[in-house]
Amino acid sequence: MTRTPREVFADHGTRLGTGDLDTFVFRDGLISAQTVRHTLSPVPPEGALREGVETLRAAWRHGPLRLPRADLGLDRQLEVLPKPVHTTGIPIAVAGGAQQTPEWVAEHADASLNYPREPGALRLKTREWQQRTGGGKPYLTPMVLALQDDADAPARPIRLGLSTGRKALLDHLNTMADLGVAHVSFNLRPNDRPVDEVLHELAENVLPHFPTPRATPHTEDIRPAARAS
């Protein structure tokens, strides 16, 4: 019997709201009932992602979109415009395992996106990714950053990132680069300092140490480009 998202969530959390977008409290925080609607689809989650990637790749190819399962072919044609600049399409990064096998992610993703890890665990993850992909696909990491106004402040772990001065941040980013991380995105939300001030310090004193390579469809030697997001 098919159950509604609200019924599924009620078994595992405490309801905080009303309506279609009820919010429930779980051990790991807050989540909306909207989130689980996809899990109630007749298509298994792993199959939905694979179909989505296949559809995107097909839509980006030049010429009419051919997708038999959507009844698109020689008799019924549709072309998606505009097309990507590069014939290889728009790079797709898969976050975590995405309920797929590691082999499928390595073959079909253009990059791997994973939460930050301490250097020992990071070394294992980047080595595994490089081995599965032959070293030709980048490994990406988002990171929560609380940048202290004291440039000499030591780095200390916080949830999903660091609280640190810029000098220790540079050391940390260089370590990540040496371990194979190609791109780091910063989440600046926990900062007590004005965001403009933090961005200025990053732009003046951190980013120049990590110049972004010229964009190409397949960049083989990628150093980290720290990006505030």
ABEGO torsion letter per residue (X at the ends): XBBBAAAAAAAABBBABBEAABBBBBAAEBBBAAAAAAAABABBAAAAAAAAAAAAAAAABBEBBBBAAAGBBAABBBBBOBBBABAAEBBBBBBEAGGBBAAAAAAABABBBBBBBBAAAAAAAAAAAAAAAGGABBBBBBBBBBBBABAABBBBBBBGEBBBBAAAAAAAAAAAAAAGBABBBBBAAABABBAAAAAAAAAAAAAAABBBBBBBABBABBBBBBBBX
